Amino acid sequence: MSYPTPWQGQGPQQPWQGHNGASMLAATADRERAVDVLRAGFAEGRLREDELEKRVARAYDARTIGELMLLVADLPQGPQTTVVQVPPPGFRPVPPTFLPAPLPPTNGKAVGALVCGLLIVPTLGLTGIPAVILGHTARAEIQRTDQVGDGLALTGLVFGWLAVSAWTLFLLLVIVAGVSSA
């Protein structure tokens, strides 16, 4: 018993028939891609040899993309591999000269300085010294390289120096209180 299949030209109308690129004339490269999909299907045991030969012959005789899509529609690498991406009318690719320049990388030490600077409140200022060290190191690296993040490093520096100043003031007050009570 023979079942009608789309690749034999029988069966229900497929969604891609008569739409978009399906009626576009097929190029030799399109036919070769369809034959590659057919051969892969045969190698996987999805097609019998006689069916492969019939489909390959039809692929080389196909005039449109739609005919090729029908030949491979029931295989895992189906119609999406043979569809030609057609740009919309009037589409012109932008030359690389006019594309925006890629963004330079952000300095990791600047990010670390900011994080340490922001953590001075929950850590009671213990991350202030690492924020200062990372901030100064990051700013020096940013000046030598094409990296960004100077604002992050500066923010970490400000918070770090505030924490260091607060600890210094606290320790001075403790020393003065200790000396005056003695």
Buried (B, 14 or more C-beta within 10 A) or exposed (E): EEEEBBBBEEEEEBEBBEEEBBBBEBEEEBBEBBBBBBBBBBEEEBBEEEBBEBBBEBBEEBEBBBBBBBBBBBBEBBBEBBBBEEEEEEEEEEEEEEEEEEEEEBBEBBBBBBBBBBBBEEEEBEBBBBBBBBBBBBBEBBEEEEBBBBEBBBBBBBBBBBBBEBBEEEEEEEEEEEEEEE
